[in-house]
């Protein structure tokens, strides 16, 4: 499967790639403006792929909901394979991978599941580490640089899921930048400068 992808080229020769994965019901345009917010000097080639599924209530999706924390396996597997093909085909040694909500779950999986190469950095926004049959976490060192951002009042994916991801990763030895904001299910603009530091390396 070939994913539809919107691209934002770097200025000059790219120092790597910045890939952002949208949430449920959005599309490749949703996080596209965030590429410039996170990489204002355009050192990285930016990519925002579109989820391959069209499901109610509309927009694009990465998987069928199977409950918080447990995506439906078949659709998850399809998206996981398509994203892995996209990432593995990028002509850069350095990869910064991020995602929001459903896209956050996919980013965690692509960064931390067994058999996958580590990105240079992981931006996990308002999501969870997914549990899917047949897929196992690789919690061995070394880890990428990891930033987790979550809203305290998130009614879609409660903040406990962000805290659980932090606790799991820190217990395994990862150095996690963790921030909670007094918001619901969106990205806090006040967190952007911290995420920008992770992107810049």
C-alpha positions, 0 to 999 in steps of 0.5 A: 500500500502506498500512502498519500503524503504531503511534503515540505522540502528542507531549505538546502540539503536536508539534515534528515526527515520529520514525519508527523502522523495525524489523529483519528478523523483528520488528514495529511493537512492537519499537522502540516503547519506544525512542521514549520513550528517544530523546524522553523529553519527547515533543516529537515524534510517534512512529511505528513502522510494520510491514514489509509482508512476512511471510516465514520464519522469521516476523515482518515484513520490509521486503524479501527478502534478496539478500545483505548490502548488496543487497536484492532489488529488487522487494520493496525497491521496494514497501516503499520506495514505501510508506514514502515515502508514509507519510513524505511524508504526515506533517504535520510539517516536521521528521522524525527517521528511524531504523532497525535492521538491515533498517530501517536499510537502509530509513532510509538509502535514504529519507534519502539516495536521489536524489529524496527530501527529507532528514530533519532527522536520521538514526539508522542502527543496525546496518545498511548503505547499500543498493545496489539497481538503479535507485536512486542515492545523493544524496551532495550537501550538505547532509546531515541530522545522522547518527548511526551505531551498530554492534556490533563483534562483529555476526555478522549485519551485520558492523561493516565495513558500518557503517564503510563507510557512515561512510567514504562519508558523511564522504568526501562531506562529511557530519558523522557521529557514529559509535560502535562497541560491544563487542556483537553484533546489537542496540542498545547502551543506552550509545549511547542518550544520544548518539542522544537528542542527535541527536533533540533537535537 
